[in-house]
Amino acid sequence: MVEQSLPLVSLTSISKTFDGKAIIDNLDLSIYDGEFLTILGPSGCGKTTVLRLIAGLEQADIGRISLAGHDITDVPAEQRNVNTVFQSYALFPHMTLFENVAFGLRMQKLPNAEIKPRVIEALTMVQLEAMSERFPHQLSGGQQQRVAIARAVVNRPKVLLLDESLSALDYKLRKQMQSELKQLQRRLGITFVFVTHDQEEALSMSDRILVMQAGKIVQDGTPREIYESPANLFVARFIGEINVLDGVLLTQAQTAGAWHAKVEGRDCMVHSQLAFNAGDKVCVLLRPEDLRMSVCKADATDIATGVAGRIVERLYKGATLESRVELSSGQHILVSEFFDEDDPDFDYRLGEQVNITWVDSWEVVLPYEQH
Ligand SMILES: Nc1ncnc2c1ncn2[C@@H]1O[C@H](COP(=O)(O)OP(=O)(O)OP(=O)(O)O)[C@@H](O)[C@H]1O
């Protein structure tokens, strides 16, 4: 758990326009020492701009930035104790790994006696010390990425900014690097601010995720909070697969936070900590893996819970089986189930009538949004 003491980096009321267009809009952001923070959002929402502002590569129109309690708003990039690893690693092709990593220290005119142990230490951290005399073209993409990190880490920054640093890698290498990067961050204890538009990457690597939309932070939370309790429809849809049942009518409060609701013509219970009134229309959000499906027996008249539908598509996904189900309103929803050969009812056929339920209170209820 990250200590919520004084922030290491603070952005206060930051706004930035490009060509008269507001790109960052009155943004407040605190980053804490030692955390792995991910800024997640669709292309163009302003993620890279936030990193560049922290790095000092862009100047904010309005607002202040501080690092370790010092105002650095007007401090030039090279004097900030911050390093950036960009998507393209930009290693010097004619230099060995050792010299690539040593470059920044040589520019600072440090003595050789100090440079050598620091470079070896940084290369050891990324487990490339045995390759220190190789050139970048003799390395895999993942190894080049590690050199880029060593080159940043050797300067002992307080904060390491990583901009889509894994996006150039193929799927398998990317998975491997995700776990290596996370381990490296734990080992180094350096604060990482990671930018990505890949929600799976964000969920698996981060202590905390900021979801951005059009220059604003729309949710700030742990991966679990973001996935299980999305703040709005945008976040819910951006993170993973989700079914949205629109315009559900809350009919009557049962207890605090529990409502009778008309879902697809059936009386269902839904739960929410938000304040609603009877008669309100809401959106009910359900993750495919939280749904349970059972076959409707021909004589079934006693199904009291859940909604009715018909299977219109089934996709075998290895560990899971995905079914697309058409509800009585015509809306399609996705149900994902673990493959269970021992369950006699598991092998539903296309066209079969099913009843869909969910575990009490695993649904997310949000105010109705026009969209
Ligand atoms: N130097 C610049 N001059 C003009 N417009 C810019 C500049 N830098 C960024 N922008 C614009 O600001 C918006 C946000 O860009 P930014 O790179 O921060 O987005 P992003 O969320 O990182 O996107 P991506 O995931 O595609 O990298 C975009 O519309 C971009 O075109």
PDBQT file of the ligand as one rigid body, heavy atoms in Angstrom, charges set to zero:
ROOT
HETATM    1  N1  LIG A 401       3.162  20.200 -29.746  1.00  0.00    +0.000 N 
HETATM    2  C1  LIG A 401       1.887  20.097 -30.106  1.00  0.00    +0.000 A 
HETATM    3  N2  LIG A 401       1.315  20.976 -30.967  1.00  0.00    +0.000 NA
HETATM    4  C2  LIG A 401       0.008  20.901 -31.295  1.00  0.00    +0.000 A 
HETATM    5  N3  LIG A 401      -0.826  19.948 -30.839  1.00  0.00    +0.000 NA
HETATM    6  C3  LIG A 401      -0.322  19.033 -29.993  1.00  0.00    +0.000 A 
HETATM    7  C4  LIG A 401       1.049  19.055 -29.580  1.00  0.00    +0.000 A 
HETATM    8  N4  LIG A 401       1.264  18.030 -28.720  1.00  0.00    +0.000 NA
HETATM    9  C5  LIG A 401       0.064  17.380 -28.599  1.00  0.00    +0.000 A 
HETATM   10  N5  LIG A 401      -0.870  17.973 -29.351  1.00  0.00    +0.000 N 
HETATM   11  C6  LIG A 401      -2.289  17.589 -29.453  1.00  0.00    +0.000 C 
HETATM   12  O1  LIG A 401      -2.782  17.405 -28.147  1.00  0.00    +0.000 OA
HETATM   13  C7  LIG A 401      -3.677  16.305 -28.084  1.00  0.00    +0.000 C 
HETATM   14  C8  LIG A 401      -3.230  15.358 -26.994  1.00  0.00    +0.000 C 
HETATM   15  O2  LIG A 401      -2.010  14.785 -27.380  1.00  0.00    +0.000 OA
HETATM   16  P1  LIG A 401      -1.224  13.734 -26.457  1.00  0.00    +0.000 P 
HETATM   17  O3  LIG A 401      -0.021  13.270 -27.220  1.00  0.00    +0.000 OA
HETATM   18  O4  LIG A 401      -1.023  14.303 -25.118  1.00  0.00    +0.000 OA
HETATM   19  O5  LIG A 401      -2.315  12.587 -26.373  1.00  0.00    +0.000 OA
HETATM   20  P2  LIG A 401      -2.160  11.073 -25.877  1.00  0.00    +0.000 P 
HETATM   21  O6  LIG A 401      -3.306  10.835 -24.973  1.00  0.00    +0.000 OA
HETATM   22  O7  LIG A 401      -0.798  10.829 -25.334  1.00  0.00    +0.000 OA
HETATM   23  O8  LIG A 401      -2.386  10.292 -27.227  1.00  0.00    +0.000 OA
HETATM   24  P3  LIG A 401      -1.650   8.957 -27.803  1.00  0.00    +0.000 P 
HETATM   25  O9  LIG A 401      -2.119   7.813 -26.971  1.00  0.00    +0.000 OA
HETATM   26  O10 LIG A 401      -2.169   8.890 -29.198  1.00  0.00    +0.000 OA
HETATM   27  O11 LIG A 401      -0.165   9.221 -27.710  1.00  0.00    +0.000 OA
HETATM   28  C9  LIG A 401      -3.704  15.699 -29.469  1.00  0.00    +0.000 C 
HETATM   29  O12 LIG A 401      -4.854  16.178 -30.122  1.00  0.00    +0.000 OA
HETATM   30  C10 LIG A 401      -2.445  16.224 -30.112  1.00  0.00    +0.000 C 
HETATM   31  O13 LIG A 401      -2.615  16.357 -31.507  1.00  0.00    +0.000 OA
ENDROOT
TORSDOF 0
